[in-house]
Amino acid sequence: MSQSVQGFSADLDAAGTTPVIEVSVVLPCLNERETVGICVSKAIATLEAAGLRGEVIVADNGSTDGSTEIARSAGAKLVHVEQRGYGNALKGGIQAARGVYVVMADSDDSYDFGHIPRFIEQLRNSSDLVMGNRFRGGIHKGAMPLLHRYLGNPVLTALGRLFFHSPCQDFHCGLRAFRKDSYERMDIRSTGMEFASEMVVKASLLRMNVSEVPTTLSPDGRSHPPHLRTWHDGWRHLRFLLMYSPRWLFLYPGIASILLGLAVCFWLLPGPRRIGDVIFDVHTLAYAFGSMLVGFQLLAFAVFTKVFAVTEGLLPEDPRLNRLFEYIKLETGLIVGALLVVLGIAGSVFALSTWARTSFGIMNSESLLRIVMPSVFALTLGAQVIFSSFFLSILGLRRR
């Protein structure tokens, strides 16, 4: 028998009933005939040996090599997921899972299913998400490419820990377990390889209880190359981490750009400066004003992105943002922008009058530029503040 679950079809047991299940092991599969049966058998054997009432679900993503028949004959329940992608396959399998706890693992026979009880123990001890740590458990020779082991995984994990204060030291371990109700709170949107990263990020942002247990990684048992594409999928993971952290993508670079530009402006506005044989003058000053404009734009993007992400449910509510909007309103932005525009116009009029005193003839261009550049900066920044305030107000319509 089979049932339809929001676009997915899943096997029921012979009686057509839904028994009480504690653990669901979910294995995504795409043409894994060499190993999927082995993984299913090992998972079932582990559940039985540990006395865990469970099920093994193979989420097939369009296999054409007989993987589904092998998985079924080994004792797995099948979920057919039409939309391609690692994340889509796991979503379909997890959605059909009946267990209180869900264990996900790759179906390439690289993970030790005998470690499942370690994960369940942590979940029973109030963890929401339990990550495997291959660097603590052991990586067998040939199991992980050197580029992944010494560059990809450490760098992406370090960025994830920095951006989201995650306790995980192995962001991309494919063997992990979680409470199904905690998973539903995460509301994961990724459909590809970023699914694994989003799970850790969302758990950290939602302040869930995240723990780790050591596990091992062995060379997979397949004869065909892995589905993972080193540079392509590495970039997608990095891109995801940046997009989910407006602070590190926009806010901190924006603050740095403004402070740098401001420091150079204060240094050069009184007149040229010499360092050794090099003279810095209005040409450098122009770049300083440009740096401050770019910095403001980055700050605006940080706020825009945060508001959009919270509104769409991509990021959790941020009380600091709500407090900020108690003081920063559309009218506030319009007033500040208008004042900047007025200052820019006043500076421009003063520069024009200064030029007029020479009958609009030749004059010291460096002196005039020290009036013109701040004026142009104020006009430009004022316009940006006004229109950014309108855009931010539009983004906030749905929230209100």
C-alpha positions in Angstrom: 0.0 0.0 0.0 1.1 3.6 -0.4 -0.2 7.0 0.7 0.2 10.5 -0.7 1.9 13.0 1.6 1.7 16.5 0.0 3.2 15.5 -3.3 5.2 12.5 -2.0 4.1 8.8 -1.9 5.2 6.6 1.0 4.7 2.9 1.8 2.5 1.8 4.7 3.0 -1.4 6.5 1.0 -4.5 5.4 -1.8 -3.8 7.8 -2.2 -0.2 6.7 -1.7 1.0 10.2 0.7 3.6 11.7 2.6 2.0 14.6 4.3 4.1 17.3 7.8 4.8 16.0 10.6 6.4 18.0 13.3 6.6 15.3 13.1 7.2 11.6 16.3 6.7 9.6 16.1 8.7 6.4 18.4 8.0 3.5 18.4 10.1 0.3 19.1 8.1 -2.8 19.9 8.7 -6.4 21.3 5.7 -8.3 22.9 4.0 -5.3 22.2 0.4 -6.2 25.7 -0.7 -5.0 25.3 0.6 -1.4 21.7 1.5 -0.6 20.7 -2.1 0.3 23.8 -2.4 2.6 22.9 0.9 4.4 19.3 -0.2 4.9 20.3 -3.5 6.3 22.9 -1.9 8.7 20.4 0.7 9.9 17.7 -2.0 10.6 20.2 -4.2 12.4 21.3 -1.3 14.6 17.8 -0.4 15.5 16.9 -4.0 16.4 20.2 -4.5 18.4 19.6 -1.2 20.4 15.9 -2.1 21.0 14.7 1.0 19.2 11.3 0.9 17.6 12.1 2.4 14.2 11.8 2.5 10.5 14.2 3.1 7.6 13.0 5.4 4.8 14.7 5.7 1.5 13.9 9.0 -0.2 14.4 8.2 -3.9 15.2 11.2 -6.1 14.6 9.6 -9.5 16.9 6.5 -9.5 16.9 4.5 -12.7 19.4 1.8 -11.8 17.1 -0.4 -9.6 18.0 1.2 -6.3 14.3 1.4 -5.3 13.8 -2.4 -5.6 17.0 -3.1 -3.7 16.0 -0.8 -0.9 12.5 -2.2 -0.7 13.7 -5.8 -0.6 16.2 -4.8 2.2 13.3 -3.7 4.3 13.0 0.1 3.7 9.9 2.1 3.2 10.1 4.2 0.0 9.3 7.9 -0.6 9.4 9.0 -4.2 10.5 12.6 -4.5 10.1 14.1 -8.0 11.9 17.4 -7.5 15.6 16.9 -7.8 18.0 18.0 -5.2 19.7 16.6 -2.0 17.5 18.9 0.1 14.3 18.0 -1.7 15.0 14.3 -1.2 15.6 14.7 2.5 12.5 17.0 2.9 10.3 14.3 1.3 11.8 11.6 3.5 11.5 13.6 6.7 8.0 14.7 5.9 7.0 11.0 5.6 8.9 10.0 8.8 6.7 8.9 11.7 9.4 8.9 14.3 9.8 11.3 17.2 13.5 11.4 16.3 14.9 11.4 12.8 18.4 10.3 11.8 19.6 11.3 8.4 22.6 9.8 6.6 24.0 9.3 3.2 23.3 6.0 1.4 26.8 5.5 0.1 28.0 3.3 3.0 30.5 5.8 4.3 28.9 6.3 7.8 28.8 3.9 10.7 25.1 3.2 11.4 26.2 1.5 14.6 26.6 5.0 16.1 22.9 5.8 15.9 22.3 5.0 19.6 24.8 7.8 20.5 22.7 10.3 18.7 19.4 9.0 20.2 20.9 9.2 23.7 21.7 12.9 23.2 18.2 13.6 21.8 16.7 11.9 24.9 18.8 14.2 27.0 17.0 17.3 25.6 19.1 18.0 22.5 17.2 19.3 19.5 19.9 18.6 16.9 22.8 16.2 17.3 25.7 16.5 14.8 28.2 13.8 14.0 31.8 15.0 14.2 34.1 13.1 11.8 37.2 14.9 12.9 36.8 13.7 16.5 35.6 10.2 15.5 38.1 9.5 12.8 38.4 9.8 9.0 39.7 6.7 7.3 42.3 6.9 4.6 40.8 7.9 1.3 37.4 8.7 2.8 37.6 12.5 2.4 39.6 14.4 -0.3 42.5 16.4 1.2 41.0 19.6 -0.2 37.7 19.0 1.7 39.5 17.8 4.9 42.1 20.6 5.3 40.4 23.6 3.5 36.7 23.2 2.6 35.2 21.8 5.8 37.5 23.7 8.3 37.0 27.1 6.5 33.2 26.7 6.1 32.8 25.4 9.6 34.9 28.3 11.0 32.7 30.8 9.2 29.6 29.1 10.4 30.8 29.2 14.0 31.8 32.9 13.6 28.7 34.1 11.9 26.1 32.2 13.9 27.8 31.3 17.2 27.2 27.6 16.4 28.9 25.1 18.7 29.3 22.6 15.8 32.9 21.7 14.8 31.9 19.7 11.7 29.2 21.7 9.8 28.9 19.2 7.0 28.7 15.8 8.6 26.1 13.8 6.7 25.2 11.7 9.7 23.0 13.7 12.2 19.8 13.4 14.2 17.1 15.7 15.4 13.7 15.9 16.9 11.1 16.0 14.2 9.2 18.8 15.9 12.4 20.9 16.2 13.0 20.3 12.5 9.6 21.6 11.7 10.3 24.8 13.7 13.4 25.3 11.5 11.3 25.8 8.4 14.2 24.9 6.1 13.9 26.3 2.5 17.1 25.0 0.8 16.6 22.3 -1.9 20.2 21.4 -2.6 23.4 20.7 -0.7 22.9 23.8 1.4 20.1 21.9 3.2 22.7 20.6 5.7 24.1 24.0 6.4 20.7 25.6 6.8 19.8 23.1 9.4 22.7 24.0 11.6 22.3 27.7 11.0 18.5 27.7 11.8 19.1 25.6 15.0 21.7 28.1 16.1 19.6 31.2 15.3 16.6 29.7 17.1 18.8 29.0 20.1 18.1 25.3 20.0 20.1 22.8 22.0 22.8 21.6 19.6 25.3 18.9 20.6 27.9 16.7 18.9 29.0 13.1 19.1 32.0 11.5 17.5 31.5 9.4 14.4 33.6 7.9 11.7 33.8 8.4 7.9 34.9 5.5 5.6 35.5 5.4 1.9 32.1 5.0 0.2 31.3 1.8 -1.5 30.3 3.2 -4.9 32.1 2.7 -8.1 30.8 6.0 -9.6 32.0 9.5 -8.5 30.1 11.2 -5.6 27.3 13.6 -6.3 29.2 16.4 -4.5 31.0 18.9 -6.8 33.8 20.4 -4.8 34.0 24.0 -6.0 30.4 24.4 -7.2 28.9 23.1 -3.9 31.5 24.7 -1.8 30.6 28.1 -3.3 26.9 27.4 -2.8 27.6 26.7 0.9 29.7 29.9 1.3 27.0 31.9 -0.5 24.4 30.5 1.8 26.3 31.4 4.9 26.8 35.0 3.7 23.2 35.5 2.7 22.0 34.3 6.0 24.2 36.7 7.9 23.5 40.3 6.9 25.8 41.5 9.7 28.9 39.9 8.1 27.9 40.4 4.5 26.7 44.1 4.7 26.8 45.6 8.2 30.4 45.1 9.3 31.9 45.9 5.9 29.7 49.0 5.8 30.8 50.2 9.2 34.5 49.7 8.2 34.0 51.5 4.9 32.4 54.5 6.7 35.0 54.7 9.4 37.9 54.5 6.9 36.4 57.2 4.7 35.6 59.4 7.7 39.1 59.2 9.1 40.6 60.1 5.7 38.2 63.0 5.3 39.1 64.5 8.6 42.7 64.1 7.8 42.6 65.7 4.3 39.9 68.3 4.5 42.1 71.0 6.1 44.7 70.6 3.4 47.2 68.3 1.6 49.2 65.8 3.8 52.7 64.4 3.1 53.9 61.0 4.1 57.5 60.6 3.1 57.8 61.6 -0.6 54.0 61.0 -1.2 51.5 63.9 -1.1 47.9 63.1 -0.5 45.4 65.7 -1.7 41.9 66.1 -3.1 42.2 63.0 -5.3 42.4 60.8 -2.2 39.7 62.8 -0.6 37.3 62.0 -3.4 37.9 58.2 -2.7 37.2 58.8 1.0 33.8 60.4 0.3 33.1 57.5 -2.1 34.0 55.0 0.7 31.5 56.6 3.0 28.7 56.5 0.4 29.4 52.8 -0.3 29.4 52.2 3.5 26.0 53.8 3.9 24.6 51.7 1.1 25.9 48.6 2.7 24.3 49.6 6.0 21.0 50.1 4.2 21.3 46.7 2.5 22.0 45.1 6.0 18.7 46.6 7.3 16.7 45.8 4.1 17.9 42.2 4.1 17.2 41.6 7.8 13.7 43.0 7.5 12.9 41.0 4.4 14.4 37.8 5.9 12.5 38.1 9.2 9.2 39.0 7.3 9.5 36.0 5.0 10.4 33.6 7.9 13.9 33.0 6.7 15.4 34.4 9.9 13.8 34.5 13.4 12.5 37.7 14.9 15.2 40.0 16.3 14.1 42.2 19.3 16.9 44.6 18.5 15.4 45.3 15.1 12.0 45.9 16.7 13.5 48.4 19.2 15.3 50.1 16.3 12.1 50.7 14.5 10.6 52.4 17.5 13.0 55.3 16.8 13.7 55.0 13.1 10.5 55.7 11.1 9.8 57.0 7.6 9.4 60.6 8.9 12.8 60.4 10.7 14.5 59.4 7.5 12.8 62.1 5.5 13.9 64.8 8.0 17.5 63.6 8.1 17.6 63.3 4.3 16.1 66.7 3.8 18.6 68.3 6.2 21.5 66.7 4.3 20.1 67.9 1.0 19.8 71.5 2.4 23.4 71.3 3.6 24.5 70.1 0.2 22.6 72.9 -1.5 24.1 75.5 0.9 27.6 74.2 0.3 27.0 74.3 -3.5 25.8 77.9 -3.3 28.8 78.9 -1.2 31.2 77.2 -3.7 29.4 79.0 -6.5 29.7 82.4 -4.8 33.4 81.7 -4.1 33.9 81.1 -7.8 31.8 84.2 -8.7 34.3 86.3 -6.8 36.8 85.5 -9.5 34.3 86.5 -12.2 34.0 82.7 -12.9 37.6 82.6 -14.0 40.6 80.5 -13.0 40.9 79.8 -9.3 42.6 77.3 -7.0 40.8 74.1 -7.9 42.0 72.2 -4.7 40.4 74.8 -2.5 37.2 74.8 -4.4 37.0 71.0 -4.4 37.2 71.0 -0.7 33.9 72.8 -0.7 32.3 71.1 -3.7 33.0 67.4 -2.6 31.4 67.7 0.8 28.4 69.4 -0.8 28.0 66.7 -3.4 28.4 64.1 -0.7 25.7 65.6 1.4 23.3 65.9 -1.6 23.9 62.3 -2.7 23.7 60.9 0.9 20.5 62.9 1.5 18.8 61.5 -1.6 19.9 58.0 -0.5 18.5 58.4 3.0 15.2 59.7 1.7 14.6 56.9 -0.9 16.0 54.2 1.4 13.5 55.3 4.1 10.7 54.9 1.6 11.9 51.5 0.6 12.3 50.4 4.2 8.8 51.6 4.9 7.5 49.5 2.0 9.3 46.4 3.3 7.7 47.0 6.7 4.1 47.1 5.3 3.6 43.4 5.7 5.1 43.3 9.2 2.7 46.0 10.3 
